[in-house]
Amino acid sequence: MGLVIKNGHLVNPLTAADGTVDIRIAEGKVVEIAEEIAAEAGDEVIDAKDCFVVPGLIDLHVHFRDPGQTQKEDIETGSLAAAAGGYTTVCAMPNTTPVADSPETITYVQDKADQFGKCKVYQVGAITKGMQGEELVDFKAMTEAGCKAFSEDGKSVMNSRLMRNAMRKTAELSVPILDHCEDIELVEGGVMNAGKRADELGLPGISNAVENIIASRDIMLAEETGAKLHLCHCSTQESVDLVWDAKMKGLKVSGEVCPHHFLLTEDDIPGADAAEYKMNPPLRTKDDLDELVWALSDNIMDVISTDHAPHTAEEKGKGFLNAPFGIVGLETALPLTYTHLVKTGILTMQQFVAKTSINPAKVLGIDRGDISVGKVADITIFDPSEEYEIHASEFKGKAKNMPYEGRTVCGKVKYTILEGKMTFTSR
């Protein structure tokens, strides 16, 4: 039995496809793309009229909290949230309990993801054992176990010599480092952007320099070592400049922006108890936001990721000073990006597909993000005209911590297809 997608608007920059076609899927792969495909006996048919059909979304930056923190999220609920958001592949960060610093943890996560089968989960490996910043992991063994990237997300490797050695090893293995840029010595208890709004709320601030210093250092180390470096959740004007300069030098450097950093600023924080606005790096200024939006539109920033960071309601109810950093984003990123960047003309649909699917696949070095004959059938179908309100109570994931409650958006995911199998439908 096959699957036939009818009447959908296919957008695939890799083949310059941008128009209405039918698509036949069999045995997990795309086998035919044509103006008209007749369904055969036993075929399942999806009518995608008035919908965009795009390569399955790929998120380079999620936290599934499994193993060890499954009261917040786990592989099953996280993959359900991913599928509901149109994602077919995600990269889970290593700050779990225990830390993902061994082949055994990599295998545990990926085996559990295969069991539930709602999205492909690549477990990102830690850079140092226990994320303690003292001893490097066995990069080769973890890569052989299926690790596609390494990160110390949640903190930076503060020892420059150790980070240089890590880059040398990942360069040899041709795997990227997903870089959390935070000079921990400069944070000094900060919980939001340092500036006027922090002063008004009486909260300690985090300056742009906290991000910029490590971003600058690590780009220099990438230049020296030839490493592939991807800067996570960029939030400052200076990060844009640093990525631009690195690209002008021909370095293997890319950058991502999260929806909260291109939609919200420090001025949107309503009060010191509103921890649903607390994330790391923090919401910055309007000038920072404008620079990030421009960098996305000018293709300086390559990727849109979610930094999906689930926490319990009890944890997030402790206010800005005491609540953990992070918001969930897998089930809101597509509509927020479409509504605020594509529908407004800031990004084209071709750019949207590149930044949410093709470019993340390139960073990882995986053969995904392409709806072509012979390719794996990872496909997202969404209705760009359907308008609705975001309500956390409708999320598939465990956590509800996000600042978009009641926001009206366009772009409803109708079907998510992973390797030819439907993993989510809202119809």
Sine and cosine of phi, psi and omega as CSV:
sin_phi,cos_phi,sin_psi,cos_psi,sin_omega,cos_omega
0.00,0.00,0.73,-0.68,0.01,-1.00
-0.95,-0.31,-0.03,-1.00,0.04,-1.00
-0.77,-0.63,0.76,-0.64,0.01,-1.00
-0.86,-0.51,0.84,-0.55,0.09,-1.00
-0.99,-0.12,0.86,-0.51,-0.07,-1.00
-0.95,-0.31,0.63,-0.78,0.25,-0.97
0.91,0.42,0.34,0.94,-0.01,-1.00
-1.00,0.02,0.45,-0.89,0.05,-1.00
-1.00,0.01,0.99,-0.15,-0.03,-1.00
-0.98,0.21,0.78,-0.62,0.12,-0.99
-0.85,-0.53,0.91,-0.41,-0.03,-1.00
-0.56,-0.83,1.00,-0.06,-0.05,-1.00
-0.83,0.56,-0.48,0.88,-0.05,-1.00
-0.91,0.41,-0.39,0.92,0.05,-1.00
-0.88,-0.47,0.10,1.00,-0.05,-1.00
0.90,0.44,0.31,0.95,0.04,-1.00
-0.95,0.32,0.72,-0.69,0.01,-1.00
-0.31,-0.95,0.96,0.28,-0.03,-1.00
-0.01,-1.00,0.03,-1.00,-0.08,-1.00
-0.98,0.17,0.80,-0.59,0.00,-1.00
-0.55,-0.84,0.16,-0.99,0.22,-0.98
-0.96,-0.29,0.46,-0.89,-0.02,-1.00
-0.71,-0.71,0.77,-0.64,0.09,-1.00
-0.96,-0.28,0.70,-0.72,0.01,-1.00
-0.85,-0.53,0.72,-0.70,0.08,-1.00
-0.53,-0.85,0.65,-0.76,0.02,-1.00
0.78,0.62,0.64,0.77,0.12,-0.99
0.99,0.13,0.03,1.00,-0.05,-1.00
-0.77,-0.64,0.37,-0.93,0.11,-0.99
-0.97,0.25,0.83,-0.56,-0.04,-1.00
-0.91,-0.40,-0.26,0.96,0.01,-1.00
-0.36,-0.93,0.66,-0.75,0.14,-0.99
-0.75,-0.67,0.85,-0.53,-0.05,-1.00
-0.41,-0.91,0.22,-0.98,0.02,-1.00
-0.90,0.43,-0.57,0.82,-0.01,-1.00
-0.60,-0.80,0.84,-0.55,0.05,-1.00
-0.82,-0.58,0.83,-0.56,0.01,-1.00
-0.99,0.14,0.78,-0.62,0.06,-1.00
-0.94,0.35,0.61,-0.79,0.03,-1.00
-0.98,-0.18,0.24,-0.97,0.00,-1.00
-0.83,0.55,0.78,-0.62,0.01,-1.00
1.00,-0.03,-0.20,0.98,0.02,-1.00
-0.93,0.37,0.60,-0.80,0.21,-0.98
-1.00,0.02,0.69,-0.72,-0.07,-1.00
-0.87,-0.50,0.76,-0.66,0.12,-0.99
-0.94,-0.35,0.83,-0.55,0.11,-0.99
-1.00,-0.01,0.95,-0.30,-0.06,-1.00
-0.98,-0.21,0.44,0.90,0.02,-1.00
-0.82,0.57,0.72,-0.69,0.00,-1.00
0.93,0.36,0.21,0.98,0.02,-1.00
-0.91,-0.41,0.46,-0.89,0.18,-0.98
-0.99,0.10,0.65,-0.76,0.10,-1.00
-0.90,-0.44,0.90,-0.43,-0.12,-0.99
-0.74,-0.67,0.36,-0.93,0.11,-0.99
-0.82,0.57,0.61,-0.79,-0.01,-1.00
-0.78,0.63,0.71,-0.71,-0.05,-1.00
-0.92,0.39,0.56,-0.83,-0.01,-1.00
-0.82,-0.58,0.84,-0.55,-0.02,-1.00
-0.94,-0.33,0.89,-0.45,-0.01,-1.00
-0.98,0.20,-0.01,1.00,-0.23,-0.97
-0.48,-0.88,1.00,0.03,0.11,-0.99
-0.75,-0.66,0.33,-0.94,0.11,-0.99
-0.85,-0.52,0.91,-0.42,0.01,-1.00
-0.98,-0.20,-0.08,1.00,0.15,-0.99
0.87,0.49,0.31,0.95,-0.07,-1.00
-0.82,-0.57,0.88,-0.47,0.29,0.96
-1.00,0.02,0.32,-0.95,0.30,-0.95
0.99,-0.12,-0.34,0.94,-0.02,-1.00
-0.73,-0.68,0.66,0.75,-0.19,-0.98
-0.96,0.27,-0.07,1.00,0.15,-0.99
-0.93,0.37,-0.36,0.93,0.00,-1.00
-1.00,-0.02,-0.67,0.74,-0.02,-1.00
-0.18,-0.98,0.33,-0.94,0.15,-0.99
-0.59,-0.81,0.01,-1.00,-0.06,-1.00
-0.87,0.49,-0.65,0.76,-0.03,-1.00
-0.91,0.41,-0.79,0.61,-0.05,-1.00
-0.95,0.32,-0.57,0.82,0.05,-1.00
-0.90,0.43,-0.67,0.75,0.01,-1.00
-0.94,0.34,-0.53,0.85,0.10,-0.99
-0.89,0.45,-0.70,0.72,0.05,-1.00
-0.88,0.47,-0.65,0.76,0.02,-1.00
-0.88,0.48,-0.75,0.66,-0.01,-1.00
-0.88,0.48,-0.65,0.76,0.02,-1.00
-0.90,0.43,-0.47,0.88,0.02,-1.00
-1.00,0.01,0.02,1.00,0.01,-1.00
1.00,-0.04,0.18,0.98,-0.05,-1.00
-1.00,-0.05,0.71,-0.71,0.06,-1.00
-0.94,-0.33,-0.30,0.95,0.02,-1.00
-0.63,-0.78,0.70,-0.72,0.07,-1.00
-0.68,-0.73,0.39,-0.92,0.09,-1.00
-0.92,-0.40,0.89,-0.45,-0.04,-1.00
-1.00,0.00,0.78,-0.62,-0.03,-1.00
-0.95,0.32,0.41,-0.91,-0.19,-0.98
-1.00,0.04,0.02,1.00,-0.09,-1.00
-0.99,0.14,0.86,0.52,0.05,-1.00
-0.99,-0.15,-0.11,-0.99,0.01,-1.00
-0.77,-0.64,0.98,-0.21,0.06,1.00
-0.96,0.27,0.24,-0.97,0.05,-1.00
-0.89,0.47,0.58,-0.81,0.03,-1.00
-0.98,0.21,0.98,0.20,-0.07,-1.00
-0.84,-0.54,0.28,0.96,-0.03,-1.00
-0.60,-0.80,0.38,-0.92,0.07,-1.00
-0.85,0.53,-0.53,0.85,-0.04,-1.00
-0.90,0.44,-0.67,0.74,0.01,-1.00
-0.93,0.36,-0.64,0.77,0.06,-1.00
-0.85,0.53,-0.74,0.68,-0.03,-1.00
-0.91,0.41,-0.65,0.76,0.02,-1.00
-0.83,0.55,-0.77,0.64,-0.05,-1.00
-0.91,0.42,-0.73,0.68,-0.08,-1.00
-0.94,0.34,-0.56,0.83,0.08,-1.00
-0.92,0.39,-0.65,0.76,0.02,-1.00
-0.91,0.40,-0.63,0.78,0.05,-1.00
-0.90,0.44,-0.66,0.75,0.04,-1.00
-0.89,0.46,-0.55,0.84,0.00,-1.00
-0.91,0.42,-0.67,0.74,-0.05,-1.00
-1.00,0.04,-0.53,0.85,0.23,-0.97
0.92,0.39,0.36,0.93,0.00,-1.00
-1.00,0.05,-0.41,0.91,0.12,-0.99
-0.37,-0.93,0.33,-0.94,0.09,-1.00
-0.98,0.19,0.80,-0.60,0.00,-1.00
-0.90,-0.43,0.88,-0.48,0.15,-0.99
-0.98,-0.18,0.88,-0.47,0.06,-1.00
-0.98,0.18,0.86,-0.50,0.06,-1.00
-0.98,0.22,0.67,-0.74,0.00,-1.00
-1.00,0.01,0.53,-0.85,0.12,-0.99
-0.92,0.39,0.39,-0.92,0.05,-1.00
-1.00,0.09,-0.60,0.80,0.02,-1.00
-0.85,-0.53,0.42,-0.91,-0.02,-1.00
-0.89,0.46,0.80,-0.60,-0.01,-1.00
0.92,0.39,0.15,0.99,-0.11,-0.99
0.79,0.61,0.63,0.78,-0.02,-1.00
-1.00,-0.09,-0.12,0.99,0.04,-1.00
0.94,0.33,0.42,0.91,-0.09,-1.00
-0.87,-0.50,-0.59,0.81,-0.07,-1.00
-0.66,-0.75,0.75,-0.67,-0.03,-1.00
-0.94,0.33,0.50,-0.87,0.08,-1.00
-0.97,0.25,0.10,-0.99,0.09,-1.00
-1.00,0.06,1.00,0.01,-0.10,-1.00
-0.86,0.51,-0.67,0.74,-0.06,-1.00
-0.90,0.44,-0.73,0.69,-0.02,-1.00
-0.89,0.45,-0.63,0.77,-0.02,-1.00
-0.95,0.30,-0.57,0.82,0.08,-1.00
-0.90,0.43,-0.65,0.76,0.03,-1.00
-0.91,0.41,-0.43,0.90,0.04,-1.00
-0.98,0.17,-0.11,0.99,0.05,-1.00
0.89,-0.46,0.04,1.00,-0.01,-1.00
-0.93,0.36,0.81,-0.58,-0.04,-1.00
-0.98,-0.18,-0.17,0.99,-0.03,-1.00
-0.28,-0.96,0.27,-0.96,0.01,-1.00
-0.77,-0.63,0.54,-0.84,-0.03,-1.00
-0.36,-0.93,0.42,-0.91,0.15,-0.99
-0.92,-0.40,0.54,0.84,-0.19,-0.98
-0.81,0.59,0.69,-0.73,-0.15,-0.99
0.96,-0.30,-0.34,0.94,0.08,-1.00
-0.31,-0.95,0.19,-0.98,0.08,-1.00
-0.96,-0.29,0.44,-0.90,0.19,-0.98
-0.97,0.24,0.96,-0.28,-0.14,-0.99
-0.98,0.19,-0.39,0.92,0.02,-1.00
-0.98,0.19,0.93,-0.36,-0.08,-1.00
-0.90,0.43,-0.60,0.80,0.02,-1.00
-0.90,0.44,-0.69,0.72,0.02,-1.00
-0.89,0.45,-0.67,0.75,0.00,-1.00
-0.91,0.41,-0.62,0.79,0.05,-1.00
-0.89,0.46,-0.67,0.74,0.03,-1.00
-0.91,0.42,-0.61,0.79,0.05,-1.00
-0.89,0.46,-0.67,0.74,0.01,-1.00
-0.91,0.42,-0.62,0.79,0.05,-1.00
-0.87,0.49,-0.67,0.74,-0.03,-1.00
-0.94,0.33,-0.66,0.75,0.01,-1.00
-0.94,0.34,-0.52,0.85,0.07,-1.00
-0.90,0.44,-0.65,0.76,0.03,-1.00
-0.89,0.47,-0.55,0.83,-0.04,-1.00
-1.00,-0.03,-0.08,1.00,-0.01,-1.00
0.85,0.52,0.65,0.76,0.10,-0.99
-0.88,-0.48,0.54,-0.84,-0.06,-1.00
-0.99,0.10,0.36,-0.93,0.23,-0.97
-0.98,-0.22,0.81,-0.59,0.09,-1.00
-1.00,-0.09,0.95,-0.33,-0.34,-0.94
-0.98,-0.19,0.91,-0.42,0.17,-0.99
-1.00,0.08,0.89,-0.45,-0.13,-0.99
-0.97,-0.26,0.97,-0.23,-0.04,-1.00
-0.43,-0.90,0.93,-0.38,0.08,-1.00
-0.98,0.18,0.99,-0.16,-0.14,-0.99
-0.89,0.46,-0.45,0.89,-0.01,-1.00
-0.93,0.37,-0.33,0.94,-0.03,-1.00
-0.98,-0.18,-0.09,1.00,-0.06,-1.00
-0.94,0.35,-0.72,0.70,0.09,-1.00
0.77,0.63,0.71,0.70,0.07,-1.00
0.98,0.21,0.17,0.99,-0.02,-1.00
-0.90,0.43,0.54,-0.84,-0.03,-1.00
-0.79,-0.61,-0.20,0.98,0.04,-1.00
-0.48,-0.88,0.05,-1.00,-0.03,-1.00
-0.87,0.50,0.70,-0.71,0.06,-1.00
-0.95,0.31,0.84,-0.54,-0.01,-1.00
0.26,-0.97,-0.30,-0.95,-0.11,-0.99
-0.87,0.49,-0.69,0.73,-0.06,-1.00
-0.92,0.39,-0.63,0.78,0.05,-1.00
-0.88,0.47,-0.64,0.77,0.03,-1.00
-0.90,0.43,-0.65,0.76,0.01,-1.00
-0.89,0.45,-0.60,0.80,-0.04,-1.00
-1.00,0.00,-0.10,0.99,0.00,-1.00
0.93,0.37,0.57,0.82,-0.04,-1.00
-0.91,-0.41,0.58,-0.82,0.03,-1.00
-0.94,0.34,0.61,-0.79,-0.13,-0.99
-0.96,-0.27,0.32,-0.95,0.07,-1.00
-0.89,-0.46,0.89,-0.45,-0.08,-1.00
-0.99,0.17,0.29,-0.96,0.08,-1.00
-0.86,0.51,-0.51,0.86,-0.04,-1.00
-0.87,0.49,-0.48,0.88,0.01,-1.00
-0.84,0.54,-0.67,0.74,0.04,-1.00
-0.99,0.17,-0.70,0.71,-0.19,-0.98
-0.91,0.42,-0.61,0.79,-0.06,-1.00
-0.90,0.44,-0.71,0.70,-0.01,-1.00
-0.95,0.31,-0.62,0.79,0.04,-1.00
-0.86,0.51,-0.70,0.72,0.01,-1.00
-0.90,0.43,-0.73,0.69,0.01,-1.00
-0.85,0.52,-0.72,0.69,-0.11,-0.99
-0.96,0.29,-0.49,0.87,0.12,-0.99
-0.92,0.40,-0.64,0.76,0.07,-1.00
-0.87,0.49,-0.67,0.74,0.01,-1.00
-0.93,0.38,-0.59,0.81,0.06,-1.00
-0.91,0.42,-0.61,0.79,0.04,-1.00
-0.90,0.43,-0.65,0.76,-0.03,-1.00
-0.94,0.34,-0.59,0.81,-0.15,-0.99
-0.99,-0.17,-0.28,0.96,-0.08,-1.00
0.98,0.21,0.28,0.96,-0.03,-1.00
-0.95,0.32,0.41,-0.91,0.12,-0.99
-1.00,-0.03,0.89,-0.45,-0.14,-0.99
-0.84,-0.54,0.80,-0.60,0.05,-1.00
-0.88,-0.48,0.87,-0.49,-0.02,-1.00
-0.99,0.11,0.86,-0.51,-0.02,-1.00
-0.98,0.19,0.43,-0.90,0.14,-0.99
0.48,0.88,0.85,0.52,0.03,-1.00
-0.90,0.44,0.67,-0.74,-0.09,-1.00
-0.74,-0.68,-0.08,1.00,-0.13,-0.99
-0.87,-0.50,0.39,-0.92,0.10,-0.99
-0.85,0.53,-0.65,0.76,-0.07,-1.00
-0.92,0.39,-0.55,0.84,0.06,-1.00
-0.88,0.48,-0.62,0.78,0.07,-1.00
-0.87,0.50,-0.74,0.67,0.00,-1.00
-0.87,0.50,-0.65,0.76,-0.03,-1.00
-0.92,0.40,-0.67,0.75,0.03,-1.00
-0.91,0.41,-0.66,0.75,0.03,-1.00
-0.87,0.50,-0.74,0.68,0.00,-1.00
-0.88,0.48,-0.65,0.76,0.01,-1.00
-0.89,0.45,-0.65,0.76,0.01,-1.00
-0.93,0.37,-0.59,0.81,0.04,-1.00
-0.90,0.43,-0.45,0.90,0.05,-1.00
-1.00,0.08,-0.10,1.00,-0.01,-1.00
0.99,0.17,0.34,0.94,0.00,-1.00
-0.98,0.21,0.36,-0.93,0.01,-1.00
-1.00,0.07,0.91,0.42,-0.07,-1.00
-0.85,-0.53,0.72,-0.69,0.08,-1.00
-0.71,-0.71,0.19,-0.98,-0.02,-1.00
-0.59,-0.81,0.45,-0.89,0.04,-1.00
-0.84,-0.54,0.42,-0.91,0.11,-0.99
-0.78,-0.63,0.65,-0.76,0.04,-1.00
-0.99,-0.13,0.48,-0.88,0.00,-1.00
-0.79,0.61,-0.64,0.77,-0.03,-1.00
-0.90,0.44,-0.46,0.89,0.00,-1.00
-1.00,0.09,-0.32,0.95,0.11,-0.99
-0.98,-0.22,0.06,1.00,0.02,-1.00
-0.89,-0.45,-0.53,0.85,-0.17,-0.99
-0.84,-0.54,0.46,-0.89,0.09,-1.00
-0.79,-0.61,0.08,-1.00,0.04,-1.00
-0.84,0.54,-0.48,0.88,-0.03,-1.00
-0.95,0.32,-0.24,0.97,0.05,-1.00
-0.99,0.15,-0.19,0.98,-0.02,-1.00
-0.96,0.29,0.90,-0.43,-0.12,-0.99
-0.97,0.23,-0.39,0.92,-0.02,-1.00
-0.03,-1.00,0.11,-0.99,-0.08,-1.00
-0.95,0.30,-0.14,0.99,0.04,-1.00
-0.99,-0.17,-0.03,1.00,-0.13,-0.99
-1.00,0.01,0.93,0.37,-0.09,-1.00
-0.94,0.33,-0.14,0.99,0.11,-0.99
-0.92,0.39,-0.18,0.98,0.08,-1.00
-0.98,-0.19,0.11,0.99,-0.04,-1.00
-1.00,-0.07,0.91,-0.42,0.05,-1.00
-0.58,-0.81,0.24,-0.97,-0.06,-1.00
-0.76,-0.65,0.89,-0.46,0.03,1.00
-0.92,0.40,0.35,-0.94,-0.12,-0.99
-0.98,0.18,0.21,-0.98,0.16,-0.99
-0.89,0.46,0.75,-0.66,-0.10,-1.00
-0.98,-0.22,-0.46,-0.89,-0.06,-1.00
-1.00,-0.03,0.15,-0.99,0.05,-1.00
-0.89,0.45,-0.58,0.81,0.04,-1.00
-0.89,0.45,-0.66,0.75,0.06,-1.00
-0.89,0.45,-0.73,0.68,0.00,-1.00
-0.85,0.53,-0.74,0.67,-0.02,-1.00
-0.86,0.50,-0.63,0.78,0.01,-1.00
-0.92,0.39,-0.63,0.78,0.02,-1.00
-0.92,0.40,-0.67,0.74,0.03,-1.00
-0.89,0.46,-0.70,0.71,0.03,-1.00
-0.88,0.47,-0.66,0.76,-0.02,-1.00
-0.91,0.42,-0.57,0.82,0.10,-1.00
-0.92,0.39,-0.71,0.71,-0.04,-1.00
-0.93,0.37,-0.51,0.86,-0.02,-1.00
-1.00,-0.05,0.13,0.99,0.07,-1.00
0.89,0.45,0.42,0.91,0.18,-0.98
-0.97,0.25,-0.70,0.71,0.12,-0.99
-1.00,-0.01,0.77,-0.63,-0.22,-0.98
-1.00,-0.06,-0.46,0.89,-0.26,-0.97
-0.71,-0.70,0.59,-0.81,0.20,-0.98
-0.94,-0.33,0.88,-0.47,0.02,-1.00
-0.86,-0.51,0.22,-0.98,-0.08,-1.00
-0.99,-0.14,-0.51,0.86,-0.23,-0.97
0.78,0.63,0.71,0.70,0.03,-1.00
-0.83,0.56,0.93,-0.38,-0.13,-0.99
-0.75,-0.66,1.00,0.07,-0.06,-1.00
-0.97,0.24,0.61,-0.79,0.11,-0.99
-0.64,-0.77,0.32,-0.95,0.02,-1.00
-0.97,0.24,0.37,-0.93,0.03,-1.00
-0.88,0.48,-0.59,0.81,0.01,-1.00
-0.89,0.46,-0.69,0.72,0.01,-1.00
-0.90,0.44,-0.72,0.69,-0.06,-1.00
-0.96,0.28,-0.22,0.98,0.01,-1.00
-0.99,0.11,0.10,1.00,-0.07,-1.00
-1.00,0.01,0.07,1.00,0.02,-1.00
0.99,0.12,0.19,-0.98,-0.11,-0.99
-0.86,0.51,-0.63,0.77,-0.09,-1.00
-0.93,0.38,-0.58,0.81,-0.18,-0.98
-0.91,-0.41,-0.23,0.97,0.00,-1.00
-0.97,0.25,0.45,-0.90,0.07,-1.00
-0.95,0.30,0.36,-0.93,0.08,-1.00
-0.96,0.28,0.54,-0.84,0.22,-0.98
0.83,-0.56,0.52,-0.85,0.09,-1.00
-0.71,-0.70,0.37,-0.93,0.09,-1.00
-0.99,0.11,0.43,-0.90,-0.07,-1.00
-0.48,-0.88,-0.13,0.99,-0.09,-1.00
-0.89,0.46,-0.55,0.83,-0.09,-1.00
-1.00,-0.09,0.04,1.00,0.00,-1.00
-0.84,-0.53,-0.27,0.96,-0.15,-0.99
-0.89,0.45,-0.71,0.70,-0.03,-1.00
-0.88,0.47,-0.82,0.58,-0.01,-1.00
-0.90,0.44,-0.59,0.81,0.03,-1.00
-0.90,0.43,-0.69,0.73,0.00,-1.00
-0.92,0.38,-0.71,0.71,0.00,-1.00
-0.89,0.46,-0.72,0.70,-0.06,-1.00
-0.90,0.43,-0.72,0.70,-0.18,-0.98
-0.99,-0.12,-0.31,0.95,0.00,-1.00
-0.90,-0.44,-0.64,0.77,-0.05,-1.00
-1.00,0.07,-0.78,0.62,-0.02,-1.00
-0.87,0.49,-0.49,0.87,0.01,-1.00
-0.99,0.10,-0.12,0.99,0.03,-1.00
1.00,0.05,0.10,0.99,0.02,-1.00
-0.95,0.32,-0.68,0.74,0.11,-0.99
-0.90,-0.44,0.56,-0.83,0.19,-0.98
-0.99,0.14,0.24,-0.97,0.08,-1.00
-0.89,0.45,-0.55,0.84,0.05,-1.00
-0.88,0.47,-0.68,0.74,0.03,-1.00
-0.92,0.39,-0.63,0.78,0.03,-1.00
-0.84,0.54,-0.74,0.67,0.00,-1.00
-0.90,0.44,-0.67,0.75,0.00,-1.00
-0.87,0.50,-0.70,0.71,-0.13,-0.99
-0.99,0.16,-0.32,0.95,-0.02,-1.00
-0.95,-0.30,-0.10,0.99,-0.04,-1.00
-0.60,-0.80,-0.88,0.48,-0.11,-0.99
-0.90,0.43,-0.79,0.62,-0.05,-1.00
-0.91,0.41,-0.66,0.75,0.11,-0.99
-0.86,0.52,-0.62,0.78,0.04,-1.00
-0.89,0.45,-0.62,0.79,0.03,-1.00
-0.92,0.40,-0.65,0.76,0.03,-1.00
-0.86,0.51,-0.68,0.73,-0.04,-1.00
-0.98,0.19,-0.36,0.93,-0.06,-1.00
0.96,0.26,0.58,0.82,0.01,-1.00
-0.93,-0.37,0.45,-0.89,-0.04,-1.00
-1.00,0.01,0.94,0.34,0.05,-1.00
-0.70,-0.71,0.06,-1.00,0.04,-1.00
0.99,0.12,0.47,0.88,-0.09,-1.00
-0.51,-0.86,0.90,-0.44,0.09,-1.00
-1.00,-0.09,1.00,0.01,0.03,-1.00
-0.69,-0.72,0.39,-0.92,0.04,-1.00
-0.86,0.52,0.77,-0.64,-0.01,-1.00
1.00,-0.08,-0.19,0.98,-0.02,-1.00
-1.00,0.00,0.39,-0.92,0.07,-1.00
-0.86,0.51,0.70,-0.72,-0.08,-1.00
-1.00,0.06,0.96,0.26,0.18,-0.98
-0.98,-0.18,0.92,-0.39,-0.20,-0.98
-0.63,-0.78,0.65,-0.76,0.10,-0.99
-0.88,-0.47,0.73,-0.68,0.02,-1.00
-0.85,-0.52,0.84,-0.54,0.01,-1.00
-0.67,-0.74,0.49,-0.87,-0.01,-1.00
-1.00,-0.07,0.93,-0.36,-0.07,-1.00
-0.96,0.27,-0.27,0.96,-0.09,-1.00
-0.99,-0.11,-0.24,0.97,-0.04,-1.00
-0.96,0.26,0.85,-0.53,-0.03,-1.00
-0.98,-0.21,0.68,-0.74,0.00,-1.00
-0.37,-0.93,0.19,-0.98,0.05,-1.00
-0.99,-0.17,0.61,-0.79,0.08,-1.00
-0.98,0.17,0.81,-0.59,0.08,-1.00
-0.72,-0.69,0.84,-0.54,-0.05,-1.00
-0.88,0.48,-0.46,0.89,-0.01,-1.00
-0.89,0.46,-0.31,0.95,-0.02,-1.00
-1.00,-0.09,-0.03,1.00,-0.05,-1.00
-0.93,0.38,0.53,-0.85,0.07,-1.00
-0.99,0.11,-0.46,0.89,0.03,-1.00
-0.96,0.29,0.27,-0.96,-0.03,-1.00
-0.93,0.36,-0.64,0.77,-0.16,-0.99
-1.00,0.01,0.46,-0.89,-0.04,-1.00
-0.83,-0.56,0.15,0.99,-0.14,-0.99
-0.97,0.23,0.98,-0.22,0.05,-1.00
-0.32,-0.95,0.37,-0.93,-0.10,-0.99
-0.99,-0.15,0.37,0.93,-0.11,-0.99
-0.93,-0.37,0.24,0.97,-0.06,-1.00
-0.82,0.57,0.82,-0.57,0.03,-1.00
0.99,0.11,-0.04,1.00,0.00,-1.00
-0.94,0.34,0.69,-0.72,0.03,-1.00
-1.00,0.03,0.77,-0.64,-0.03,-1.00
-0.69,-0.72,0.23,-0.97,0.13,-0.99
-0.86,-0.51,0.52,-0.86,0.03,-1.00
0.93,-0.36,0.99,0.15,-0.07,-1.00
-0.98,-0.19,0.84,-0.55,0.07,-1.00
-0.92,0.39,0.81,-0.59,0.00,-1.00
-0.98,-0.21,-0.64,0.77,0.00,-1.00
-0.56,-0.83,0.63,-0.77,0.19,-0.98
-0.84,-0.54,0.78,-0.62,-0.09,-1.00
-0.85,-0.53,0.84,-0.55,0.00,-1.00
-0.90,-0.43,0.89,-0.46,0.02,-1.00
0.76,0.65,0.69,0.73,0.07,-1.00
0.99,0.11,-0.06,1.00,-0.02,-1.00
-0.93,-0.38,0.70,-0.72,0.00,-1.00
-0.95,0.30,0.85,-0.52,0.00,-1.00
-0.96,-0.28,-0.24,0.97,0.04,-1.00
-0.38,-0.92,0.62,-0.79,0.20,-0.98
-0.56,-0.83,0.64,-0.77,0.08,-1.00
-0.97,-0.26,0.11,0.99,0.01,-1.00
-0.99,-0.15,0.00,0.00,0.00,0.00
